[in-house]
Amino acid sequence: MRRIGIMACTLGAFGILFGAFGAHSIKSKIDPSRYAAYRVGIEYLFFHIAPLLYIATHAYSKYLERIGYLFVLGIVCFTGSNLLMTTEAIHHINFHFLWPITPLGGILFILGWGMLAKHFINKKD
């Protein structure tokens, strides 16, 4: 679970960096609809830090570890592709070939949340 915790904290730090970069460096350089999409990517990154921290602070479980990796992959796919595609006006590289990766990230998020719900359903207190 240590690795999941390290990844959660690292992704949180990158979220702050990318959020600040977006607000202070690129907001005026891209059109408002792309900036709105950029912000969604950052928001989804942060929405998924919380379950990662939950997983990281609980006793080792292969099941929880799999859920953690689903969330990490979801963040990389969803947020990563989103940020690359919305900032094309700045880096001048066409990343639209990544468009199928964004919904894949969303599917990974849904699977992770479903598995986390199953974890709580099966949890005996």
N, CA, C and O atoms as a Tinker XYZ file with bonds, in Angstrom:
   500  protein
     1  N      0.827000   -1.192000    0.000000    73     2
     2  CA     0.000000    0.000000    0.000000    64     1     3
     3  C      0.870000    1.254000    0.000000    63     2     4     5
     4  O      0.416000    2.349000   -0.331000    81     3
     5  N      2.114000    1.066000    0.375000    73     3     6
     6  CA     3.056000    2.199000    0.394000    64     5     7
     7  C      3.168000    2.822000   -0.998000    63     6     8     9
     8  O      3.164000    4.045000   -1.138000    81     7
     9  N      3.268000    1.971000   -2.030000    73     7    10
    10  CA     3.373000    2.490000   -3.402000    64     9    11
    11  C      2.153000    3.307000   -3.796000    63    10    12    13
    12  O      2.277000    4.354000   -4.432000    81    11
    13  N      0.988000    2.831000   -3.422000    73    11    14
    14  CA    -0.248000    3.562000   -3.729000    64    13    15
    15  C     -0.216000    4.924000   -3.038000    63    14    16    17
    16  O     -0.581000    5.933000   -3.641000    81    15
    17  N      0.216000    4.959000   -1.788000    73    15    18
    18  CA     0.312000    6.225000   -1.061000    64    17    19
    19  C      1.287000    7.187000   -1.721000    63    18    20    21
    20  O      1.007000    8.379000   -1.846000    81    19
    21  N      2.432000    6.662000   -2.142000    73    19    22
    22  CA     3.435000    7.504000   -2.820000    64    21    23
    23  C      2.868000    8.047000   -4.129000    63    22    24    25
    24  O      3.046000    9.222000   -4.450000    81    23
    25  N      2.181000    7.181000   -4.886000    73    23    26
    26  CA     1.581000    7.635000   -6.149000    64    25    27
    27  C      0.510000    8.684000   -5.894000    63    26    28    29
    28  O      0.420000    9.665000   -6.633000    81    27
    29  N     -0.305000    8.493000   -4.858000    73    27    30
    30  CA    -1.357000    9.463000   -4.539000    64    29    31
    31  C     -0.749000   10.824000   -4.225000    63    30    32    33
    32  O     -1.213000   11.853000   -4.717000    81    31
    33  N      0.281000   10.818000   -3.410000    73    31    34
    34  CA     0.919000   12.093000   -3.039000    64    33    35
    35  C      1.611000   12.743000   -4.237000    63    34    36    37
    36  O      1.553000   13.961000   -4.404000    81    35
    37  N      2.251000   11.945000   -5.053000    73    35    38
    38  CA     2.918000   12.471000   -6.251000    64    37    39
    39  C      1.895000   13.053000   -7.222000    63    38    40    41
    40  O      2.092000   14.142000   -7.760000    81    39
    41  N      0.801000   12.323000   -7.443000    73    39    42
    42  CA    -0.252000   12.831000   -8.330000    64    41    43
    43  C     -0.881000   14.094000   -7.756000    63    42    44    45
    44  O     -1.217000   15.010000   -8.507000    81    43
    45  N     -1.044000   14.156000   -6.442000    73    43    46
    46  CA    -1.576000   15.364000   -5.815000    64    45    47
    47  C     -0.667000   16.562000   -6.052000    63    46    48    49
    48  O     -1.142000   17.659000   -6.347000    81    47
    49  N      0.645000   16.352000   -5.922000    73    47    50
    50  CA     1.602000   17.439000   -6.177000    64    49    51
    51  C      1.546000   17.876000   -7.642000    63    50    52    53
    52  O      1.561000   19.071000   -7.939000    81    51
    53  N      1.482000   16.908000   -8.552000    73    51    54
    54  CA     1.368000   17.264000   -9.971000    64    53    55
    55  C      0.058000   17.981000  -10.257000    63    54    56    57
    56  O      0.010000   18.889000  -11.087000    81    55
    57  N     -1.014000   17.573000   -9.565000    73    55    58
    58  CA    -2.293000   18.256000   -9.735000    64    57    59
    59  C     -2.206000   19.724000   -9.361000    63    58    60    61
    60  O     -2.750000   20.583000  -10.056000    81    59
    61  N     -1.520000   20.010000   -8.263000    73    59    62
    62  CA    -1.325000   21.404000   -7.856000    64    61    63
    63  C     -0.498000   22.146000   -8.911000    63    62    64    65
    64  O     -0.837000   23.264000   -9.299000    81    63
    65  N      0.575000   21.522000   -9.365000    73    63    66
    66  CA     1.432000   22.160000  -10.386000    64    65    67
    67  C      0.659000   22.434000  -11.677000    63    66    68    69
    68  O      0.718000   23.536000  -12.222000    81    67
    69  N     -0.069000   21.416000  -12.164000    73    67    70
    70  CA    -0.821000   21.595000  -13.410000    64    69    71
    71  C     -1.975000   22.574000  -13.231000    63    70    72    73
    72  O     -2.295000   23.333000  -14.146000    81    71
    73  N     -2.601000   22.558000  -12.056000    73    71    74
    74  CA    -3.671000   23.521000  -11.789000    64    73    75
    75  C     -3.159000   24.943000  -11.787000    63    74    76    77
    76  O     -3.771000   25.830000  -12.382000    81    75
    77  N     -2.038000   25.167000  -11.121000    73    75    78
    78  CA    -1.441000   26.510000  -11.088000    64    77    79
    79  C     -0.970000   26.924000  -12.480000    63    78    80    81
    80  O     -1.159000   28.068000  -12.893000    81    79
    81  N     -0.363000   25.993000  -13.191000    73    79    82
    82  CA     0.078000   26.273000  -14.555000    64    81    83
    83  C     -1.115000   26.686000  -15.421000    63    82    84    85
    84  O     -1.038000   27.639000  -16.196000    81    83
    85  N     -2.210000   25.953000  -15.272000    73    83    86
    86  CA    -3.397000   26.272000  -16.047000    64    85    87
    87  C     -3.963000   27.639000  -15.709000    63    86    88    89
    88  O     -4.296000   28.420000  -16.601000    81    87
    89  N     -4.068000   27.923000  -14.433000    73    87    90
    90  CA    -4.668000   29.192000  -13.996000    64    89    91
    91  C     -3.796000   30.398000  -14.309000    63    90    92    93
    92  O     -4.310000   31.471000  -14.625000    81    91
    93  N     -2.485000   30.230000  -14.223000    73    91    94
    94  CA    -1.603000   31.389000  -14.345000    64    93    95
    95  C     -0.843000   31.493000  -15.669000    63    94    96    97
    96  O     -0.352000   32.565000  -16.024000    81    95
    97  N     -0.747000   30.377000  -16.395000    73    95    98
    98  CA     0.070000   30.429000  -17.608000    64    97    99
    99  C     -0.689000   30.169000  -18.897000    63    98   100   101
   100  O     -0.365000   30.750000  -19.933000    81    99
   101  N     -1.696000   29.303000  -18.849000    73    99   102
   102  CA    -2.334000   28.966000  -20.120000    64   101   103
   103  C     -3.750000   29.475000  -20.290000    63   102   104   105
   104  O     -4.259000   29.503000  -21.410000    81   103
   105  N     -4.392000   29.873000  -19.222000    73   103   106
   106  CA    -5.795000   30.289000  -19.308000    64   105   107
   107  C     -6.010000   31.325000  -20.405000    63   106   108   109
   108  O     -6.992000   31.245000  -21.143000    81   107
   109  N     -5.118000   32.283000  -20.521000    73   107   110
   110  CA    -5.280000   33.341000  -21.519000    64   109   111
   111  C     -4.802000   32.915000  -22.910000    63   110   112   113
   112  O     -4.999000   33.648000  -23.879000    81   111
   113  N     -4.180000   31.743000  -23.018000    73   111   114
   114  CA    -3.612000   31.305000  -24.298000    64   113   115
   115  C     -4.464000   30.272000  -25.033000    63   114   116   117
   116  O     -4.198000   29.957000  -26.193000    81   115
   117  N     -5.490000   29.744000  -24.355000    73   115   118
   118  CA    -6.362000   28.778000  -25.015000    64   117   119
   119  C     -7.801000   29.260000  -24.901000    63   118   120   121
   120  O     -8.139000   30.062000  -24.031000    81   119
   121  N     -8.647000   28.752000  -25.805000    73   119   122
   122  CA   -10.033000   29.221000  -25.790000    64   121   123
   123  C    -10.757000   28.695000  -24.545000    63   122   124   125
   124  O    -10.357000   27.681000  -23.973000    81   123
   125  N    -11.811000   29.380000  -24.131000    73   123   126
   126  CA   -12.503000   29.038000  -22.876000    64   125   127
   127  C    -13.016000   27.597000  -22.805000    63   126   128   129
   128  O    -12.995000   26.997000  -21.730000    81   127
   129  N    -13.474000   27.031000  -23.924000    73   127   130
   130  CA   -13.977000   25.652000  -23.863000    64   129   131
   131  C    -12.835000   24.667000  -23.606000    63   130   132   133
   132  O    -13.023000   23.673000  -22.905000    81   131
   133  N    -11.673000   24.932000  -24.159000    73   131   134
   134  CA   -10.512000   24.057000  -23.887000    64   133   135
   135  C    -10.044000   24.237000  -22.450000    63   134   136   137
   136  O     -9.643000   23.272000  -21.799000    81   135
   137  N    -10.095000   25.457000  -21.961000    73   135   138
   138  CA    -9.696000   25.681000  -20.566000    64   137   139
   139  C    -10.664000   24.969000  -19.620000    63   138   140   141
   140  O    -10.244000   24.410000  -18.607000    81   139
   141  N    -11.940000   24.987000  -19.943000    73   139   142
   142  CA   -12.928000   24.278000  -19.118000    64   141   143
   143  C    -12.626000   22.773000  -19.116000    63   142   144   145
   144  O    -12.713000   22.127000  -18.072000    81   143
   145  N    -12.277000   22.221000  -20.267000    73   143   146
   146  CA   -11.917000   20.804000  -20.351000    64   145   147
   147  C    -10.635000   20.524000  -19.571000    63   146   148   149
   148  O    -10.514000   19.487000  -18.919000    81   147
   149  N     -9.689000   21.443000  -19.639000    73   147   150
   150  CA    -8.442000   21.320000  -18.875000    64   149   151
   151  C     -8.749000   21.212000  -17.387000    63   150   152   153
   152  O     -8.205000   20.356000  -16.689000    81   151
   153  N     -9.628000   22.091000  -16.911000    73   151   154
   154  CA    -9.996000   22.091000  -15.489000    64   153   155
   155  C    -10.687000   20.798000  -15.080000    63   154   156   157
   156  O    -10.485000   20.311000  -13.968000    81   155
   157  N    -11.505000   20.235000  -15.976000    73   155   158
   158  CA   -12.162000   18.961000  -15.677000    64   157   159
   159  C    -11.106000   17.879000  -15.448000    63   158   160   161
   160  O    -11.237000   17.061000  -14.537000    81   159
   161  N    -10.074000   17.876000  -16.268000    73   159   162
   162  CA    -8.998000   16.910000  -16.077000    64   161   163
   163  C     -8.352000   17.034000  -14.715000    63   162   164   165
   164  O     -8.089000   16.031000  -14.052000    81   163
   165  N     -8.095000   18.263000  -14.295000    73   163   166
   166  CA    -7.494000   18.505000  -12.980000    64   165   167
   167  C     -8.464000   18.090000  -11.867000    63   166   168   169
   168  O     -8.053000   17.470000  -10.886000    81   167
   169  N     -9.732000   18.426000  -12.017000    73   167   170
   170  CA   -10.720000   18.066000  -11.000000    64   169   171
   171  C    -10.823000   16.552000  -10.845000    63   170   172   173
   172  O    -10.864000   16.046000   -9.723000    81   171
   173  N    -10.867000   15.823000  -11.963000    73   171   174
   174  CA   -10.972000   14.362000  -11.880000    64   173   175
   175  C     -9.730000   13.764000  -11.249000    63   174   176   177
   176  O     -9.823000   12.749000  -10.560000    81   175
   177  N     -8.579000   14.362000  -11.464000    73   175   178
   178  CA    -7.365000   13.914000  -10.786000    64   177   179
   179  C     -7.578000   13.990000   -9.277000    63   178   180   181
   180  O     -7.330000   13.020000   -8.561000    81   179
   181  N     -8.038000   15.143000   -8.797000    73   179   182
   182  CA    -8.212000   15.315000   -7.354000    64   181   183
   183  C     -9.350000   14.475000   -6.785000    63   182   184   185
   184  O     -9.262000   14.027000   -5.642000    81   183
   185  N    -10.417000   14.250000   -7.551000    73   183   186
   186  CA   -11.505000   13.405000   -7.060000    64   185   187
   187  C    -10.998000   11.999000   -6.739000    63   186   188   189
   188  O    -11.547000   11.322000   -5.869000    81   187
   189  N     -9.962000   11.567000   -7.433000    73   187   190
   190  CA    -9.500000   10.193000   -7.270000    64   189   191
   191  C     -8.292000   10.050000   -6.354000    63   190   192   193
   192  O     -7.794000    8.944000   -6.146000    81   191
   193  N     -7.824000   11.160000   -5.810000    73   191   194
   194  CA    -6.769000   11.100000   -4.800000    64   193   195
   195  C     -7.345000   10.551000   -3.483000    63   194   196   197
   196  O     -6.678000    9.777000   -2.796000    81   195
   197  N     -8.557000   10.939000   -3.135000    73   195   198
   198  CA    -9.166000   10.505000   -1.866000    64   197   199
   199  C     -9.253000    8.978000   -1.761000    63   198   200   201
   200  O     -8.803000    8.426000   -0.757000    81   199
   201  N     -9.811000    8.271000   -2.751000    73   199   202
   202  CA    -9.840000    6.811000   -2.588000    64   201   203
   203  C     -8.440000    6.201000   -2.579000    63   202   204   205
   204  O     -8.212000    5.181000   -1.928000    81   203
   205  N     -7.504000    6.819000   -3.298000    73   203   206
   206  CA    -6.132000    6.311000   -3.258000    64   205   207
   207  C     -5.557000    6.423000   -1.847000    63   206   208   209
   208  O     -4.883000    5.507000   -1.375000    81   207
   209  N     -5.820000    7.533000   -1.180000    73   207   210
   210  CA    -5.335000    7.697000    0.188000    64   209   211
   211  C     -6.034000    6.733000    1.150000    63   210   212   213
   212  O     -5.409000    6.219000    2.077000    81   211
   213  N     -7.320000    6.491000    0.932000    73   211   214
   214  CA    -8.031000    5.493000    1.734000    64   213   215
   215  C     -7.345000    4.131000    1.582000    63   214   216   217
   216  O     -7.044000    3.459000    2.569000    81   215
   217  N     -7.108000    3.745000    0.346000    73   215   218
   218  CA    -6.490000    2.452000    0.067000    64   217   219
   219  C     -5.098000    2.375000    0.699000    63   218   220   221
   220  O     -4.726000    1.364000    1.295000    81   219
   221  N     -4.345000    3.454000    0.558000    73   219   222
   222  CA    -2.968000    3.469000    1.056000    64   221   223
   223  C     -2.878000    3.359000    2.572000    63   222   224   225
   224  O     -1.862000    2.906000    3.099000    81   223
   225  N     -3.921000    3.767000    3.274000    73   223   226
   226  CA    -3.858000    3.785000    4.739000    64   225   227
   227  C     -4.513000    2.567000    5.382000    63   226   228   229
   228  O     -4.648000    2.513000    6.605000    81   227
   229  N     -4.920000    1.594000    4.581000    73   227   230
   230  CA    -5.543000    0.395000    5.133000    64   229   231
   231  C     -4.617000   -0.808000    4.990000    63   230   232   233
   232  O     -3.672000   -0.796000    4.202000    81   231
   233  N     -4.905000   -1.823000    5.754000    73   231   234
   234  CA    -4.092000   -3.037000    5.734000    64   233   235
   235  C     -3.998000   -3.587000    4.321000    63   234   236   237
   236  O     -4.918000   -3.445000    3.516000    81   235
   237  N     -2.883000   -4.209000    4.043000    73   235   238
   238  CA    -2.645000   -4.716000    2.702000    64   237   239
   239  C     -3.739000   -5.673000    2.269000    63   238   240   241
   240  O     -4.139000   -6.573000    3.008000    81   239
   241  N     -4.202000   -5.457000    1.072000    73   239   242
   242  CA    -5.180000   -6.328000    0.436000    64   241   243
   243  C     -4.916000   -6.274000   -1.060000    63   242   244   245
   244  O     -4.854000   -5.195000   -1.649000    81   243
   245  N     -4.761000   -7.438000   -1.670000    73   243   246
   246  CA    -4.528000   -7.496000   -3.118000    64   245   247
   247  C     -5.695000   -6.826000   -3.861000    63   246   248   249
   248  O     -5.494000   -6.156000   -4.874000    81   247
   249  N     -6.898000   -7.013000   -3.349000    73   247   250
   250  CA    -8.089000   -6.424000   -3.966000    64   249   251
   251  C     -8.019000   -4.893000   -3.940000    63   250   252   253
   252  O     -8.241000   -4.240000   -4.960000    81   251
   253  N     -7.710000   -4.326000   -2.766000    73   251   254
   254  CA    -7.597000   -2.866000   -2.672000    64   253   255
   255  C     -6.449000   -2.348000   -3.544000    63   254   256   257
   256  O     -6.551000   -1.281000   -4.151000    81   255
   257  N     -5.364000   -3.113000   -3.598000    73   255   258
   258  CA    -4.241000   -2.706000   -4.435000    64   257   259
   259  C     -4.657000   -2.612000   -5.906000    63   258   260   261
   260  O     -4.281000   -1.664000   -6.596000    81   259
   261  N     -5.422000   -3.576000   -6.381000    73   259   262
   262  CA    -5.924000   -3.542000   -7.770000    64   261   263
   263  C     -6.790000   -2.296000   -8.005000    63   262   264   265
   264  O     -6.688000   -1.643000   -9.043000    81   263
   265  N     -7.633000   -1.986000   -7.036000    73   263   266
   266  CA    -8.477000   -0.790000   -7.144000    64   265   267
   267  C     -7.593000    0.448000   -7.238000    63   266   268   269
   268  O     -7.842000    1.331000   -8.059000    81   267
   269  N     -6.578000    0.511000   -6.411000    73   267   270
   270  CA    -5.652000    1.647000   -6.443000    64   269   271
   271  C     -5.010000    1.816000   -7.808000    63   270   272   273
   272  O     -4.908000    2.930000   -8.320000    81   271
   273  N     -4.581000    0.713000   -8.394000    73   271   274
   274  CA    -3.957000    0.803000   -9.712000    64   273   275
   275  C     -4.965000    1.202000  -10.795000    63   274   276   277
   276  O     -4.607000    1.875000  -11.761000    81   275
   277  N     -6.222000    0.786000  -10.632000    73   275   278
   278  CA    -7.255000    1.239000  -11.579000    64   277   279
   279  C     -7.395000    2.756000  -11.523000    63   278   280   281
   280  O     -7.477000    3.416000  -12.559000    81   279
   281  N     -7.423000    3.308000  -10.309000    73   279   282
   282  CA    -7.537000    4.759000  -10.165000    64   281   283
   283  C     -6.304000    5.475000  -10.716000    63   282   284   285
   284  O     -6.437000    6.505000  -11.378000    81   283
   285  N     -5.126000    4.954000  -10.457000    73   283   286
   286  CA    -3.902000    5.587000  -10.980000    64   285   287
   287  C     -3.911000    5.554000  -12.501000    63   286   288   289
   288  O     -3.629000    6.567000  -13.142000    81   287
   289  N     -4.230000    4.407000  -13.087000    73   287   290
   290  CA    -4.291000    4.324000  -14.556000    64   289   291
   291  C     -5.387000    5.226000  -15.115000    63   290   292   293
   292  O     -5.219000    5.835000  -16.172000    81   291
   293  N     -6.498000    5.307000  -14.409000    73   291   294
   294  CA    -7.577000    6.203000  -14.836000    64   293   295
   295  C     -7.119000    7.648000  -14.851000    63   294   296   297
   296  O     -7.430000    8.390000  -15.783000    81   295
   297  N     -6.376000    8.058000  -13.819000    73   295   298
   298  CA    -5.853000    9.427000  -13.769000    64   297   299
   299  C     -4.894000    9.667000  -14.922000    63   298   300   301
   300  O     -4.980000   10.691000  -15.599000    81   299
   301  N     -3.979000    8.732000  -15.151000    73   299   302
   302  CA    -3.005000    8.898000  -16.230000    64   301   303
   303  C     -3.718000    8.991000  -17.579000    63   302   304   305
   304  O     -3.413000    9.860000  -18.395000    81   303
   305  N     -4.674000    8.081000  -17.800000    73   303   306
   306  CA    -5.382000    8.079000  -19.094000    64   305   307
   307  C     -6.286000    9.298000  -19.247000    63   306   308   309
   308  O     -6.190000   10.024000  -20.236000    81   307
   309  N     -7.163000    9.522000  -18.270000    73   307   310
   310  CA    -8.148000   10.596000  -18.396000    64   309   311
   311  C     -7.483000   11.968000  -18.320000    63   310   312   313
   312  O     -7.590000   12.774000  -19.244000    81   311
   313  N     -6.803000   12.220000  -17.215000    73   311   314
   314  CA    -6.211000   13.544000  -17.022000    64   313   315
   315  C     -5.062000   13.781000  -17.987000    63   314   316   317
   316  O     -4.949000   14.860000  -18.569000    81   315
   317  N     -4.210000   12.782000  -18.161000    73   315   318
   318  CA    -3.061000   12.952000  -19.060000    64   317   319
   319  C     -3.465000   13.290000  -20.481000    63   318   320   321
   320  O     -2.971000   14.261000  -21.053000    81   319
   321  N     -4.360000   12.498000  -21.057000    73   319   322
   322  CA    -4.788000   12.765000  -22.441000    64   321   323
   323  C     -5.547000   14.086000  -22.525000    63   322   324   325
   324  O     -5.393000   14.842000  -23.485000    81   323
   325  N     -6.365000   14.354000  -21.513000    73   323   326
   326  CA    -7.124000   15.604000  -21.487000    64   325   327
   327  C     -6.195000   16.813000  -21.496000    63   326   328   329
   328  O     -6.392000   17.738000  -22.284000    81   327
   329  N     -5.197000   16.814000  -20.637000    73   327   330
   330  CA    -4.284000   17.958000  -20.558000    64   329   331
   331  C     -3.476000   18.118000  -21.842000    63   330   332   333
   332  O     -3.272000   19.236000  -22.315000    81   331
   333  N     -3.023000   17.017000  -22.399000    73   331   334
   334  CA    -2.248000   17.116000  -23.642000    64   333   335
   335  C     -3.096000   17.648000  -24.797000    63   334   336   337
   336  O     -2.628000   18.469000  -25.586000    81   335
   337  N     -4.343000   17.179000  -24.897000    73   335   338
   338  CA    -5.188000   17.626000  -26.009000    64   337   339
   339  C     -5.665000   19.064000  -25.853000    63   338   340   341
   340  O     -5.821000   19.770000  -26.849000    81   339
   341  N     -5.898000   19.509000  -24.625000    73   339   342
   342  CA    -6.432000   20.862000  -24.446000    64   341   343
   343  C     -5.371000   21.944000  -24.522000    63   342   344   345
   344  O     -5.702000   23.122000  -24.648000    81   343
   345  N     -4.114000   21.571000  -24.449000    73   343   346
   346  CA    -3.043000   22.576000  -24.461000    64   345   347
   347  C     -2.267000   22.603000  -25.776000    63   346   348   349
   348  O     -1.137000   23.089000  -25.815000    81   347
   349  N     -2.854000   22.095000  -26.837000    73   347   350
   350  CA    -2.179000   22.062000  -28.139000    64   349   351
   351  C     -1.761000   23.444000  -28.621000    63   350   352   353
   352  O     -0.749000   23.577000  -29.309000    81   351
   353  N     -2.520000   24.463000  -28.273000    73   351   354
   354  CA    -2.188000   25.828000  -28.717000    64   353   355
   355  C     -0.866000   26.299000  -28.128000    63   354   356   357
   356  O     -0.253000   27.235000  -28.641000    81   355
   357  N     -0.431000   25.660000  -27.065000    73   355   358
   358  CA     0.818000   26.066000  -26.414000    64   357   359
   359  C      2.005000   25.234000  -26.891000    63   358   360   361
   360  O      3.054000   25.774000  -27.244000    81   359
   361  N      1.825000   23.901000  -26.896000    73   359   362
   362  CA     2.961000   23.058000  -27.267000    64   361   363
   363  C      2.998000   22.726000  -28.758000    63   362   364   365
   364  O      3.984000   22.160000  -29.231000    81   363
   365  N      1.957000   23.060000  -29.500000    73   363   366
   366  CA     1.894000   22.915000  -30.966000    64   365   367
   367  C      2.104000   21.474000  -31.434000    63   366   368   369
   368  O      2.667000   21.236000  -32.503000    81   367
   369  N      1.650000   20.528000  -30.633000    73   367   370
   370  CA     1.684000   19.123000  -31.014000    64   369   371
   371  C      0.248000   18.620000  -31.012000    63   370   372   373
   372  O     -0.489000   18.822000  -30.047000    81   371
   373  N     -0.140000   17.970000  -32.089000    73   371   374
   374  CA    -1.496000   17.454000  -32.195000    64   373   375
   375  C     -1.581000   16.106000  -31.471000    63   374   376   377
   376  O     -1.062000   15.096000  -31.948000    81   375
   377  N     -2.237000   16.112000  -30.327000    73   375   378
   378  CA    -2.412000   14.898000  -29.537000    64   377   379
   379  C     -3.818000   14.327000  -29.669000    63   378   380   381
   380  O     -4.233000   13.530000  -28.828000    81   379
   381  N     -4.556000   14.710000  -30.696000    73   379   382
   382  CA    -5.931000   14.225000  -30.813000    64   381   383
   383  C     -6.021000   12.727000  -31.082000    63   382   384   385
   384  O     -7.099000   12.145000  -30.961000    81   383
   385  N     -4.916000   12.099000  -31.443000    73   383   386
   386  CA    -4.934000   10.648000  -31.593000    64   385   387
   387  C     -5.165000    9.975000  -30.229000    63   386   388   389
   388  O     -5.475000    8.785000  -30.166000    81   387
   389  N     -5.013000   10.742000  -29.144000    73   387   390
   390  CA    -5.235000   10.215000  -27.796000    64   389   391
   391  C     -6.702000   10.230000  -27.377000    63   390   392   393
   392  O     -7.028000    9.767000  -26.284000    81   391
   393  N     -7.607000   10.758000  -28.233000    73   391   394
   394  CA    -8.994000   10.925000  -27.780000    64   393   395
   395  C     -9.614000    9.639000  -27.248000    63   394   396   397
   396  O    -10.424000    9.724000  -26.325000    81   395
   397  N     -9.289000    8.440000  -27.769000    73   395   398
   398  CA    -9.910000    7.247000  -27.170000    64   397   399
   399  C     -9.400000    6.942000  -25.761000    63   398   400   401
   400  O    -10.042000    6.195000  -25.023000    81   399
   401  N     -8.272000    7.501000  -25.387000    73   399   402
   402  CA    -7.688000    7.236000  -24.077000    64   401   403
   403  C     -8.487000    7.934000  -22.966000    63   402   404   405
   404  O     -8.575000    7.423000  -21.849000    81   403
   405  N     -9.063000    9.089000  -23.272000    73   403   406
   406  CA    -9.811000    9.830000  -22.256000    64   405   407
   407  C    -10.997000    9.013000  -21.734000    63   406   408   409
   408  O    -11.119000    8.852000  -20.519000    81   407
   409  N    -11.878000    8.489000  -22.599000    73   407   410
   410  CA   -12.981000    7.685000  -22.062000    64   409   411
   411  C    -12.505000    6.374000  -21.422000    63   410   412   413
   412  O    -13.160000    5.857000  -20.517000    81   411
   413  N    -11.371000    5.835000  -21.885000    73   411   414
   414  CA   -10.817000    4.648000  -21.238000    64   413   415
   415  C    -10.496000    4.970000  -19.776000    63   414   416   417
   416  O    -10.757000    4.162000  -18.884000    81   415
   417  N     -9.933000    6.147000  -19.541000    73   415   418
   418  CA    -9.680000    6.580000  -18.170000    64   417   419
   419  C    -10.963000    6.648000  -17.367000    63   418   420   421
   420  O    -10.992000    6.239000  -16.207000    81   419
   421  N    -12.025000    7.160000  -17.973000    73   419   422
   422  CA   -13.328000    7.213000  -17.303000    64   421   423
   423  C    -13.856000    5.831000  -16.966000    63   422   424   425
   424  O    -14.432000    5.624000  -15.897000    81   423
   425  N    -13.662000    4.886000  -17.873000    73   423   426
   426  CA   -14.096000    3.502000  -17.618000    64   425   427
   427  C    -13.302000    2.901000  -16.464000    63   426   428   429
   428  O    -13.857000    2.188000  -15.627000    81   427
   429  N    -12.006000    3.189000  -16.420000    73   427   430
   430  CA   -11.182000    2.699000  -15.310000    64   429   431
   431  C    -11.657000    3.293000  -13.983000    63   430   432   433
   432  O    -11.675000    2.600000  -12.966000    81   431
   433  N    -12.040000    4.566000  -13.989000    73   431   434
   434  CA   -12.590000    5.194000  -12.779000    64   433   435
   435  C    -13.867000    4.467000  -12.333000    63   434   436   437
   436  O    -14.028000    4.146000  -11.156000    81   435
   437  N    -14.757000    4.217000  -13.273000    73   435   438
   438  CA   -16.025000    3.554000  -12.949000    64   437   439
   439  C    -15.774000    2.161000  -12.382000    63   438   440   441
   440  O    -16.400000    1.769000  -11.398000    81   439
   441  N    -14.863000    1.414000  -12.999000    73   439   442
   442  CA   -14.524000    0.085000  -12.485000    64   441   443
   443  C    -13.951000    0.181000  -11.070000    63   442   444   445
   444  O    -14.306000   -0.609000  -10.196000    81   443
   445  N    -13.077000    1.137000  -10.855000    73   443   446
   446  CA   -12.488000    1.321000   -9.529000    64   445   447
   447  C    -13.537000    1.634000   -8.479000    63   446   448   449
   448  O    -13.527000    1.063000   -7.389000    81   447
   449  N    -14.450000    2.551000   -8.813000    73   447   450
   450  CA   -15.507000    2.907000   -7.854000    64   449   451
   451  C    -16.427000    1.715000   -7.596000    63   450   452   453
   452  O    -16.846000    1.489000   -6.460000    81   451
   453  N    -16.741000    0.956000   -8.642000    73   451   454
   454  CA   -17.583000   -0.236000   -8.462000    64   453   455
   455  C    -16.912000   -1.273000   -7.569000    63   454   456   457
   456  O    -17.553000   -1.856000   -6.695000    81   455
   457  N    -15.623000   -1.500000   -7.793000    73   455   458
   458  CA   -14.883000   -2.446000   -6.967000    64   457   459
   459  C    -14.754000   -1.949000   -5.532000    63   458   460   461
   460  O    -14.798000   -2.741000   -4.591000    81   459
   461  N    -14.593000   -0.633000   -5.363000    73   459   462
   462  CA   -14.518000   -0.083000   -4.011000    64   461   463
   463  C    -15.860000   -0.253000   -3.289000    63   462   464   465
   464  O    -15.892000   -0.543000   -2.093000    81   463
   465  N    -16.961000   -0.072000   -4.019000    73   463   466
   466  CA   -18.285000   -0.309000   -3.431000    64   465   467
   467  C    -18.411000   -1.766000   -3.006000    63   466   468   469
   468  O    -18.931000   -2.059000   -1.929000    81   467
   469  N    -17.937000   -2.677000   -3.850000    73   467   470
   470  CA   -17.985000   -4.112000   -3.504000    64   469   471
   471  C    -17.160000   -4.383000   -2.248000    63   470   472   473
   472  O    -17.546000   -5.191000   -1.403000    81   471
   473  N    -16.031000   -3.704000   -2.137000    73   471   474
   474  CA   -15.193000   -3.842000   -0.924000    64   473   475
   475  C    -16.011000   -3.483000    0.327000    63   474   476   477
   476  O    -15.954000   -4.194000    1.330000    81   475
   477  N    -16.754000   -2.401000    0.267000    73   475   478
   478  CA   -17.540000   -1.976000    1.427000    64   477   479
   479  C    -18.745000   -2.879000    1.661000    63   478   480   481
   480  O    -19.138000   -3.104000    2.806000    81   479
   481  N    -19.330000   -3.395000    0.593000    73   479   482
   482  CA   -20.460000   -4.319000    0.740000    64   481   483
   483  C    -19.993000   -5.584000    1.455000    63   482   484   485
   484  O    -20.696000   -6.114000    2.316000    81   483
   485  N    -18.805000   -6.063000    1.094000    73   483   486
   486  CA   -18.293000   -7.315000    1.683000    64   485   487
   487  C    -17.594000   -7.129000    3.022000    63   486   488   489
   488  O    -17.280000   -8.106000    3.702000    81   487
   489  N    -17.351000   -5.881000    3.400000    73   487   490
   490  CA   -16.608000   -5.605000    4.627000    64   489   491
   491  C    -17.464000   -5.974000    5.841000    63   490   492   493
   492  O    -18.623000   -5.573000    5.954000    81   491
   493  N    -16.872000   -6.731000    6.722000    73   491   494
   494  CA   -17.578000   -7.155000    7.931000    64   493   495
   495  C    -17.031000   -6.360000    9.110000    63   494   496   497
   496  O    -15.856000   -6.492000    9.455000    81   495
   497  N    -17.865000   -5.544000    9.725000    73   495   498
   498  CA   -17.450000   -4.766000   10.898000    64   497   499
   499  C    -18.116000   -5.267000   12.145000    63   498   500
   500  O    -17.884000   -4.730000   13.227000    81   499
